[in-house]
Amino acid sequence: MIDLYLVPNNPERTTLVSTVGVAYYQVTTTKSQPFGGPAISRIRKPADTEGESIVAEIHWRRWGAHPIVRSRVFDGSEQELLVKELLYKAGNRFSPTRYFLGNDDEVYRWKIVKGIGSVLSNNSTGTEVARYTQDDIKDGFFKGEKKWYLQIQPSTLSVDMIVTTFMIMEKKRRDRVADHHVVRVSEHDEDPAEGGGAES
């Protein structure tokens, strides 16, 4: 199991650091230009060359254009996909839950779980693969602090793919909360199915 702490807790500009303080991944994001290119997030890990260090690039295009992700994590060769094709919806189109095909040909699901955070699981077996959650840290580099971190279980799914899909999901989740005040309020409300809700 690997625990990776976001320092700082910002999916667009952060370093993912282990319990003993080793940097596993770094995320940087350029600003979009007023009439130029889109903001670009780059996920890097330590490697011998700059090319080998880039895990993924996400181009956050504007004016309604869907963002694009470029990466070799899918099958080892450079690919370019629309984010909505990589992380696709199934069922309720308003749900924030997203699915993707892993490098091991298994389907995985990112879902927000109340009281925990974002949880990644194998869609066919239900086995948890990773979670983004907050806790009081008991030991290691961040002992005594309350921090958000990505906890990754051993699996056949590439850690690069877990980190790439997580970073996209978390940025989009924060964008939704920032854009829609109703989301920020309703996150603390009971689910209408539990509480009845007001119907006229």
HURA-V356711 format. One record per pair of residues at least 6 apart in sequence whose ideal C-beta (glycine too) atoms are under 8 Angstrom apart, sorted by sequence separation. I is the first residue (numbers start at 0). GAP is how many residues later the second one is. If there is no record, write none. Layout:
<<I;GAP> <I;GAP>>
//
This chain:
<<7;6> <16;6> <17;6> <31;6> <46;6> <60;6> <71;6> <88;6> <100;6> <101;6> <111;6> <112;6> <120;6> <136;6> <176;6> <188;6> <6;7> <15;7> <16;7> <31;7> <45;7> <59;7> <60;7> <70;7> <71;7> <73;7> <89;7> <99;7> <100;7> <110;7> <111;7> <120;7> <121;7> <136;7> <151;7> <175;7> <176;7> <5;8> <6;8> <14;8> <15;8> <30;8> <44;8> <58;8> <69;8> <70;8> <88;8> <98;8> <99;8> <109;8> <110;8> <119;8> <120;8> <135;8> <136;8> <5;9> <6;9> <15;9> <29;9> <43;9> <57;9> <58;9> <69;9> <88;9> <89;9> <98;9> <109;9> <118;9> <119;9> <135;9> <136;9> <5;10> <6;10> <14;10> <15;10> <28;10> <29;10> <43;10> <44;10> <57;10> <58;10> <69;10> <87;10> <88;10> <98;10> <99;10> <109;10> <110;10> <119;10> <135;10> <136;10> <151;10> <176;10> <4;11> <14;11> <15;11> <28;11> <42;11> <43;11> <57;11> <58;11> <68;11> <86;11> <87;11> <97;11> <98;11> <108;11> <118;11> <119;11> <134;11> <3;12> <4;12> <13;12> <14;12> <28;12> <41;12> <42;12> <56;12> <57;12> <67;12> <68;12> <86;12> <87;12> <96;12> <97;12> <107;12> <108;12> <118;12> <133;12> <134;12> <149;12> <3;13> <4;13> <13;13> <27;13> <28;13> <42;13> <55;13> <56;13> <67;13> <68;13> <86;13> <96;13> <107;13> <108;13> <117;13> <118;13> <133;13> <149;13> <3;14> <4;14> <12;14> <26;14> <27;14> <41;14> <42;14> <55;14> <56;14> <67;14> <68;14> <85;14> <96;14> <107;14> <108;14> <116;14> <117;14> <133;14> <134;14> <2;15> <11;15> <12;15> <26;15> <41;15> <42;15> <55;15> <66;15> <67;15> <95;15> <96;15> <106;15> <107;15> <115;15> <116;15> <117;15> <132;15> <133;15> <1;16> <2;16> <10;16> <12;16> <26;16> <27;16> <40;16> <54;16> <65;16> <66;16> <95;16> <105;16> <106;16> <116;16> <131;16> <132;16> <149;16> <11;17> <25;17> <26;17> <39;17> <40;17> <55;17> <65;17> <68;17> <105;17> <106;17> <115;17> <116;17> <131;17> <24;18> <25;18> <39;18> <54;18> <65;18> <105;18> <112;18> <131;18> <132;18> <24;19> <25;19> <39;19> <40;19> <130;19> <131;19> <3;20> <24;20> <38;20> <39;20> <129;20> <130;20> <3;21> <23;21> <37;21> <38;21> <107;21> <129;21> <1;22> <23;22> <36;22> <37;22> <129;22> <22;23> <37;23> <86;23> <128;23> <129;23> <37;24> <98;24> <128;24> <57;25> <127;25> <128;26> <31;28> <74;28> <126;28> <128;28> <11;29> <37;29> <73;29> <24;30> <31;30> <72;30> <28;31> <116;31> <129;32> <121;33> <128;33> <131;34> <129;36> <131;38> <119;42> <119;45> <119;46> <117;48> <107;49> <105;50> <105;51> <117;51> <103;52> <117;52> <103;53> <101;54> <102;54> <103;54> <101;55> <102;55> <109;55> <117;55> <101;56> <109;56> <107;57> <102;58> <101;59> <109;59> <99;61> <111;61> <99;65> <97;67> <97;71> <95;77> <86;78> <85;79> <95;80> <86;81> <85;82> <86;82> <72;85> <82;85> <72;87> <73;87> <72;88> <70;89> <72;91> <70;93> <68;95> <68;99> <66;101> <55;104> <54;105> <54;108> <55;108> <54;109> <57;109> <57;110> <59;111> <44;115> <20;119> <18;120> <19;120> <20;120> <42;120> <18;121> <19;121> <42;121> <18;122> <17;123> <18;123> <16;124> <42;124> <40;126> <40;130> <15;134> <4;136> <4;137> <8;138> <24;138> <8;139> <26;140> <5;141> <4;142> <5;142> <4;143> <5;143> <4;144> <5;144> <3;145> <4;145> <2;146> <3;146> <2;147> <3;147> <15;147> <2;148> <3;148> <1;149> <2;149> <0;150> <1;150> <0;151> <0;152> <0;153> <10;155> <10;156> <1;157> <3;159> <10;159> <11;159> <10;160> <10;163>>
//
